[in-house]
Every structure is written in structure tokens, then in C-alpha cells.
Amino acid sequence: MAYDRLVCANCAAPVAEGRCPVCRASRERLTPQGLSPAMVLTLVIALLGTLALLAAVRTV
């Protein structure tokens, strides 16, 4: 559900405007955050491990 259509029960304003602390908390919770740095690092390590494994299998 998109937060642009939600109405805050605390202040009766649209959540997208973020007028009160409850609105701002809901807006932060509903906004996509993307990949965290830890997730990016994990993916890079997994990719490097896969490449190393493929290189080892190729040389045998």
C-alpha cells in the first residue's frame, strides 16, 4: 500500500506530509530503503567466492 493515500489517525493529515511524529514514523517505515551496505558487501563476497570457485574448477 502506498502511503500517499493514508490518513494519520493522530493528526488527520495525509501521512505523506509527515506533520506529526506518528506520520513521520509511518512514512519512514513505508518508504523503500534499498540495499543496506551489509547486504551489498555480502553480495560482493558471494560473487567473488563464486568466481574463485569457477576459476579453480577450470584449472583442474
Long-range contacts (C-beta under 8 A, 24 or more apart in sequence): 1-30, 2-30, 3-27, 3-30, 3-31, 6-30
